[in-house]
Amino acid sequence: MARITPDYFVVMIDYGNKGREAVVDPELTRANVVERLRSGEYQNVEFVHHIADGLVEDVTHEMIEAAEQAARESEFAAIRRHREAA
C-alpha cells in the first residue's frame, strides 16, 4: 500500500506585537494562496512554504510575484473593459 504524503502550503503572517500566525490548510492550492495575497487577505507575510514529499520549499518570492502579476492583469483587464464600454 502506497503511503500518502501531504502536500500543502504554510503562510506565516506577522502581526507585530500581537505575534505571528501560521495559516495551514491542506485544501489551499497555489492559486488560493496567490489570490489571498493579491486580494490583501494575507498581509505582512513573513514567508510561504510549500511542503511536499517530506520536503520544505520556500516559495515566498514566487507567490508574491504571481500575486503582483495577477493584480496587474486584473487592473489591465478592468481598464480595457472600461475603454471598450466607452
N, C-alpha and C positions, 0 to 999 in steps of 0.2 A: 504494500500500500504506500503510495506516494505521500510524503509529508507536505502539508500546505504551509507555504511560507508567507508571512504577512507582507503587504505592500501598501505603505501609507505615507502621509506627509505629517510633519510636525512643524507647526508655525509658532515661534516664540515671540510673544508680544511684550514689550516693556512698558509698564505703566508708571515708570519713575519711582517716586517714593512709595507708591502703593504696591510695588512689586512687579513680578512677571507672571505671565500665564502661558502655558503650552497648550495650544489647540491641537488635539489629536483625535481625528475621526476617520476610521478606516474606510468610510464611504466617500470621503472627499477625493475627488480626482484632481489632476493637474489643472484642468480647466476651471474647476470650482475655486481652487486656491488663487489662480490668476484673476478670476472675476472678482473675488473678495478683495484682492489687492487693488484692482482697477477701480472698484466702487468706493474704496476708502473704508470698507468694513474692517479691514486689517490695517491698522496704523502703527507706527513706531515698531516695526518688525525688526527684531534682533537677528533672527535667522529663519530659514526654511530648510528643513532636512527632508530628504526622501529616503525612506527605509525600505529596502527590498533585498530579498535573498540573504538576510542577515548582515547587510552592509548599509552604511550610512553615507549618503552623498549630500554635500552642501549645495543646494540649488537656489540659494538666496538671490544672487545676481541674475541668474537665468529667469527666475519667476518675476522679479521686479521689472526686468527689461520686457518680458512678454506682456505684463500688465500695462506698462507705458506704451508699448506698441498698440495694444488693444484700445487704449484710451485715444491715441492719435487717430486710429482708424475709425473709431466711433465718432469723434469730432469731425473728421473729414466727411464721413457719410452724412452727418447732420447738416453740414454746410452745403453739401451737394444737393440734398433733398430740398433745402431752403431755396437754393438758386433755381432748381428745376420747377418749383412751385410758383416762383415769381414771374 
